[in-house]
Amino acid sequence: MTTSYIYVFAFFLSKFTSWLVYNTCWWYNHPIGKLTQFGGAGQQDGRSLVFGYMKKWGWLWCAVLGGSAAEWDTSPDGQLLRLLCTIQCGILAWKGVFRFGAADQLQLHMKDRVIVTLLAALTYFHPAFVCLSLVASSILTYSISSWSIAPPYSNYLGNEFMRYSVSFAVTSLLLRSCTPLTSSDVLVMITAGQVEYYFHQGFGKVRLGNNPLDWVLQNRGECIFVNSYLRGWNRWLSRESVVWVASKLKHIRLLLGAGALLAEMGGMLSTSVAWYLLTASFHVGVFLMTGILVWENMVNHLVMCYVIYSKGDLLNVTCLTAPLIGCILISELLVVLMERLQKKDKVKGLMLFDSAYLLMCWWDSPYMRMYTYEVTTAKGVFSFPVTLFSPYDTFITDIHTRMSYFKMHTGLDRQRSADLDTVHSGVWGLLLYQEEAMKMYEMMDGKTPKTDLTLTDDADRWEVGKEDTSHPAYPFVRFFSGFNTYLKCGWYHYIMLWPHFPGEDWVPDISPVSNTLPQYTTSAGPITTVTIKLLKTFFSGTEIEVLDTGTIGVVRIPTEVSPEVLPYEDLPDYSQMFESNQRGGR
């Protein structure tokens, strides 16, 4: 009974630890927090991000460090725990250390990358370093990955899962030094945290509809495959082949939806090797369909399989204990309560959440609205893959969501407001509300006529240059100015061959239905002009229709001026940008 009480306390303390790490590291450097001059910490004087953070918050984490000073247990349980924590901290460190770019900062933060690498390696020798590795990795990743047109929460899928999982390890290791918890109990707590993470995603899908099974029964999974192709994934396929594959997926979409729900919620019934292999297979399927590689989860799951296999009957991993199952269910009720509170104040409301709770649970829509990027250099005109926007690329692809549901950065696309009367979906064709999805599905099935969308109007096109510091697209000027500056360095060309290995979103946003330009590589030289183009498509089930193409804006890049002398205007009042009443932030 005593251990059960400790489990409950450890569970909620672990969730608080994860929330605390996220909020202090993310909001400390995020432009919405107005604690920096522009997106990301971006110190250009060579100071360490980690040391700067520790100067302000180090007292807190040093206290945790001192409390978890017990050495690794030499028992088999302790050695498995040691292996698991070392690999998890290594994955979390990898996310920041091998994520290059942030050209507008003109700072690679090599000191911090070295610090984060060392702390991750030191976790093998002493568990106290697990805490420091967690904090240092988070501050590096969030500092180099946010900018002034970033969303109000982090949307790095694998990074948030690993941060959440390591937070459970940190808290459980702390309690192990002052309670009867053993290394085996710490493994159970880490498992419980991972089960709760997945259960939340499945529970979110259950809550998307009026009835619990609506998402499984009504969602059109084939649409996301088509939309991924239109973004440039599997672009070696012909349009006819994509439609054929989608027609086959249509017949098994119920099975795919049920499988996804089972993978995400099945851990409540069994946390065996089979469940971890099922969830790993789920991520493989997502990668094949969409190009999103959540490799962190897959590596973690394989390690967990080894841990479970090694422990056998000695570790209670076939089913979580009743107190932990109760904790997970209570946690979901608290999320529902927080979502209600968040509607009152969108910015402050988001700070109630751990970003692990704000990730994807959507309806797949046949309508997609996306941007493509064309750049001009001395060697010609090229299509620019969004992967080279590293480390901001996932934020770039997410921008429609922010303009549709958060009403942020609307000045980037004056056409967006006209299309909102028809549909809110963006680059993935994803929709948050069931009534919007049903409207699109009726159009897809031909039950209702397809609503005409406003065509792109050249009068809405904008241009921005180095003097337009208050324009919402000005961050692009800074980014490409820094990009051109780095092109003078030979090593930068090698880094940009794969700027965040092995990557997360592999899709380039170069659509095979509208773009025939060669793809840009750094050998093409400095960029003088960036043209942001809009593409609207609709999948009727038998045909991919291109509804509209047009230019929404042109960015003029000053090749003679580096971004360190380009001024940044005061950031806008982000609290005025949250006007919608969306449920949560998914």
Secondary structure, DSSP 4 states (H G I P E B T S, - for coil): -HHHHHHHHHHHHHHHHHHHHHHHHHHHH-GGGT-SSSSS---SS---HHHHHHHHHHHHHHHHHHHT-PPPP-SHHHHHHHHHHHHHHHHHHHHHHTB---GGGT---HHHHHHHHHHHHHTTT-THHHHHHHHHHHHHHHHHH--TT--SS---HHHHHHHHHHHHHHHHHHHHTTSS--HHHHHHHHHHHHHHHHHHHHHHHHHHSSSTTHHHHH--HHHHHHHHHHTTTTTTS-HHHHHHHHHHHHHHHHHHHHHHHHHHHGGGT--SHHHHHHHHHHHHHHHHHH-B--HHHHHHHHHHHHHHHHHGGGS--SS--HHHHHHHHHHHHHHHHHHHHHTT-HHHHHTTS-GGGSS---EE-SEEEEEEEEEEETTEEEE--GGGGTTSHHHHHTHHHIIIII--SGGG-TTHHHHTTT----TT-EES-HHHHHHHHHHHTTSSPPPPPPPP-GGG-EEE-TT-TTSTTHHHHHHHHHHHHHTTSHHHHHHTTSTBTT-SB------TTT--SPBP-GGG----EEEEEEEEEEE-SS-EEEEEEEEEEEEE--TTS-GGGS--PPPP-GGGG-----STT-
